[in-house]
Amino acid sequence: MYRLIVMNGCRILQKYDQEWKTTGLIKRVEGDIKPGIYNLFLSESVQKNQSYRGLLLFVDKKENIIYQKTGQGYVKHDARFFGKKPPIGKIVTIQYRGGAEAQVINN
């Protein structure tokens, strides 16, 4: 279970294990991500027949997951379906071609 905390121009990834613990390094926030707590653990898997518009929050390189905040909540994309890393901190639309390849449309 992960959450992303953004404050003072930095982002902190935390994992829950009986309590919230900071994992990894504290890094500068990217793009237009606003201060707040982003509960990535609430993310739902995407449906390949839909498109998703929203703010790209975080790429989990270890798990190959890209987290996006949409108007309906949080979704997680399988990073293996992307040709190149999408722009974190930007609002984009992601749609899938043929149910597999992810296409990023900058808005």
Summary of the structure (lengths in Angstrom):
residues: 107
radius of gyration: 13.5
end to end distance: 29.8
largest distance: 41.2
contacts: 282
relative contact order: 0.20
helix: 6%
strand: 55%
